[in-house]
Amino acid sequence: MKFNFFKEVKLPKIIRQYPIVFWVVIVLHVGLVVGLLYSNVQCWKIPKQTVKLG
């Protein structure tokens, strides 16, 4: 039993109207996720607040 993904799955109307824009958005999202995974953030530090006298 063969399952042909592209024939069996019904794509939304927006994908059929704008396929290039859809794939550009997919590539940008994948790039964003990969960038966030490989970002080198050790921890988020809250700066100390000082009181100004004057």
N, C-alpha and C positions, 0 to 999 in steps of 0.2 A: 504494500500500500504506500504510494508516494503522496507526499504532502507538498504541494507547490505553494510556498509562502505568498508570492506576489499575486497569484490568482485567487487564493482562498481568503486572504485578509482584505477586508474593505477599508480603504484609506479614507480619512475625512476629506471633505470637499476642499478645504483650504490647501491641503497638500497637493491635490490634483490641479488646483488653479495656479499655485506658485511653488513649483517643486524646487527651483534653485534657491529661493529665499528660505524654504524649509531646511534644506541641507546646510546652508550658510549658518542658520541659527543653531542647528545641531552641532556643527563644528565649533562654533563659538562657545557653546555650553560645555562641550567636552574639554576644550582648552581651558575654560574657567575652572572646571573641577580638577583637572590635572595640575593647574597652577596652584590651586589652594592646597592640594595634597602635598606638593613638593615645596611649599613656602616654608621658610625656616623661622617660624615664630616659636620661640621657646615658651614664653608665657606673656600674658598681658599684665603690665605693671601700671598701677594707678599712681600718678605723680603725687607726691606729698604736697599738701596745701600749707602755705605759710601765712601767718597773720601779719598784716602790715600795720605797724603802729605809726601814727603820724597825724 
